[in-house]
Amino acid sequence: MKMYKQIMFIIFTCVVFMTACGGGSDDSKNPAPNAADLRSDINGDGYPDLAIGAYYYGYYDADPIENEGRVYVFFGSSSGPASSPSQTIDSPLPDSIEGFGKYIVLDDFNGDGYSDMAVGNYYTSASYNGHVFIYYGSSSGLASTPGTTIKGADDTNLGWSLCSGNFNSDNYKDLTIGAPYGAGAVHVFYGSSAHIADCDLSAGGTADRSYAGGASETLGSSVIAGDFNGDGNDDLAALAGDGGYVDIYNGSSTGLPASYSARRSSLHSDTSSGCLASGNVHGDAYVDLAVGEVAHLSSTGRVCVYHGSSTGISAVNPADRELAGTYTQDRYGHSLSIADTDKDGYGDLAVGAHSFRNNEINQYYGAIYIYNGSSSGISGTETAHLYGANHSDYLGTIVNFIDVNADGNVDLYALAEGYEYSAKFFGRTYVYYGTASGISFTSPWHYDAECYIP
């Protein structure tokens, strides 16, 4: 059986709006509140916007084997997202099977001042090729049809992970796409004043830069950008989940190199559903890297944080901080995000443990933990936590920091993939609003979308 075809609750990113550890835009040189948020301003009004993928939308229609998927877009405002979507984008493929909208990243790839939306659809046919579609932003929102289509080669699962960053110092954001089936691969498309060009990788098309993994290593399980060596260029980190390593590719004025600059290989094996996040957790000139290793200790899970330096992420030094889950099968580290939630100049870390059992057997409430940064890095003791409200909620499927109402306080977006909101539909997204002292877990905004099936 194709491992990425399986419909598993362990899948990391089901709904995302900007970063979600498996992919996202990053401005982690500056951990201050609001730093990365306007990269998700689709209509240019100064407020960050949300894009929520309902990747099981259409599952219960006349053709229940295939689910088309859709994305709900919420324009931001001073009071946060509205109660109903501003736009709805349906899959351009009539039968996308597993899920248009599972992976999303927002950023401005053509430099026109409006954020664009790249949507992954990692499994779009029996050949497991996958697609990525880019919808370009404007003052009226996203175009209703994709301006760019990138098609993967057979047996690659193109679009399993996405992130954006400026790897070549040209002031245009670049798109990175993971295609992790089998050996795995990572493809980078540089942005420009024109749209990123259509590309059919199955018919000889080429990206601006591509990297391949070794046999069964699943390179591209997760990707993230960050300036790990402080030279002013974003670098790229790519997880090879089943290979148990992260490759770092250093950016430069001419772009990314032909092969990795460093390999962080001391990871627990079988991290195929693990994830990456970047941010400045101890306030120096370098971005740091967090790695979620969900398979550690029978899937208890752990998170390892590696500090950046003038030479980047060390390939050999031990982690600067290790954090661990509570129970077997918690899958702690399933999702990660870093931002300065309390305005002290240090990035804080959110960790999702979406299978957390709340001291019961196989209940899968899910949990979110927040750890504060400091001059010495991430604390080993949580600042706050939140458990899912019901069994099989899977709270923490996604965690992501963003200032959704542009008030200067970082908010937390989270997904409870398995939350049952009707007799047959599952999935609830939350926004927990930030305060001057951090995230408040009271009175969240929420929206229900088809993210899971029974």
Secondary structure, DSSP 4 states (H G I P E B T S, - for coil): --TTTS--TT-S-SS-SSB-SSSB---TT--STTTTGGGG-SSSSSS--EEEEETTTTTTSS-TT-EEEEEEEE---TT-S-SS-SEEEE-SSTT-SEEETSEEEEE-SS-SSS-EEEEEE-B-STT---EEEEE---TT---SS-SEEEEPPTTS-TTSEEEEE-SSSSSS-EEEEEE-STTBEEEEE---SSPPPPEEGGGT---SEEEE--TT--EEEEEEEE-TT-SSS-EEEEEETTTTEEEEE---TT---SS-SEEE--SPS--TT-EEEEE-SSSSSS-EEEEEETTHHHHT-EEEEE---TT-S-SSSPPSEEEE-SSTT--EEEEEEEE-SSSSSS-EEEEEETT--TTSSS---BEEEEE---TT-S-SS-SEEEE-SSTT--EEEEEEEE-TT-SSS-EEEEEEEEEE-SSS-EEEEEEEPEETTEE--SS-EEEEEEEE--
